[in-house]
Amino acid sequence: MKLRLKNILISMIFIFSVMSCNSQKDEKNVEKMKIKNSNKEINSINKGSDSSDKKNKITKKLDRIKLAKFKKENQYKYTENDSVFKLEDQGKIYREIKNKIGEKLATVNVYDKDKLVLIGEGSFMFNCPVGIHKDYDLEGNIIQEKNFDKDFPFTFINLKQKLLNDFNINIDNPKLDLRIDRSSTPSENKSKYEILLYNELRSQYKYIVIDGMNGHTIKDLNVHALD
């Protein structure tokens, strides 16, 4: 009888030890699965980040064939579709200017002279920077970005329409002796456009000031150049 009880006890101890061992294995497996899944998520995030970084990179380069022609002829100007392109050598950089035919808006790309990679881009209207301008490093990463329209809710496009409607001035007319400047005082929440339109003899000009916040006409004067 004692021997039988002893055998039963030994069997029960063996069963419990096996169950405990299996339980520990299951816990370890679960832990391994958690670590594995966590690593997968991290890798996925990293891949996504890398992919996002690649999307943000700009790898545009200056056309070598066009550059060779520029160096040979010492000029670079041609028409393609509805735009005129011009290249300027400015020391350590090349400046490519694109003008849509019949419009004053100019798009400018700046290239590093040694690597020929894009290091800057932006648009200008009457030499005023407009829209978003970006600067890049040689790997194509954005290192600076500025919105020049931030202080001008009344944009150049709005101004163009207002001058045409209210003053019969078409700013894209190449025959007009026209100058437009704009300035802002962010601390006072103020901005303005100043327009000067000269007559043929430059003896008189029209001086207009437009509010850059709301488009209201601040001044409208006819001024003699000698005044």
Sequence and secondary structure as in RCSB ss.txt:
>XXXX:A:sequence
MKLRLKNILISMIFIFSVMSCNSQKDEKNVEKMKIKNSNKEINSINKGSDSSDKKNKITKKLDRIKLAKFKKENQ
YKYTENDSVFKLEDQGKIYREIKNKIGEKLATVNVYDKDKLVLIGEGSFMFNCPVGIHKDYDLEGNIIQEKNFDK
DFPFTFINLKQKLLNDFNINIDNPKLDLRIDRSSTPSENKSKYEILLYNELRSQYKYIVIDGMNGHTIKDLNVHA
LD
>XXXX:A:secstr
 HHHHHHHHHHHHHHHHHHHHHHHHHHHHHHHHHHHHHHHHHHHHHHHHHHHHHHH    B  HHHHHHHHHHT 
 EEEETTEEEEEEEETTEEEEEEEETT  EEEEEEEETTT BEEEEEEEETTEEEEEEEEE TTS EEEEEETTT
T SS HHHHHHHHHHHH   TT TTSEEEEEEEEEGGGTEEEEEEEEE TTSSEEEEEEEETTT  EEEEEEEET
T 
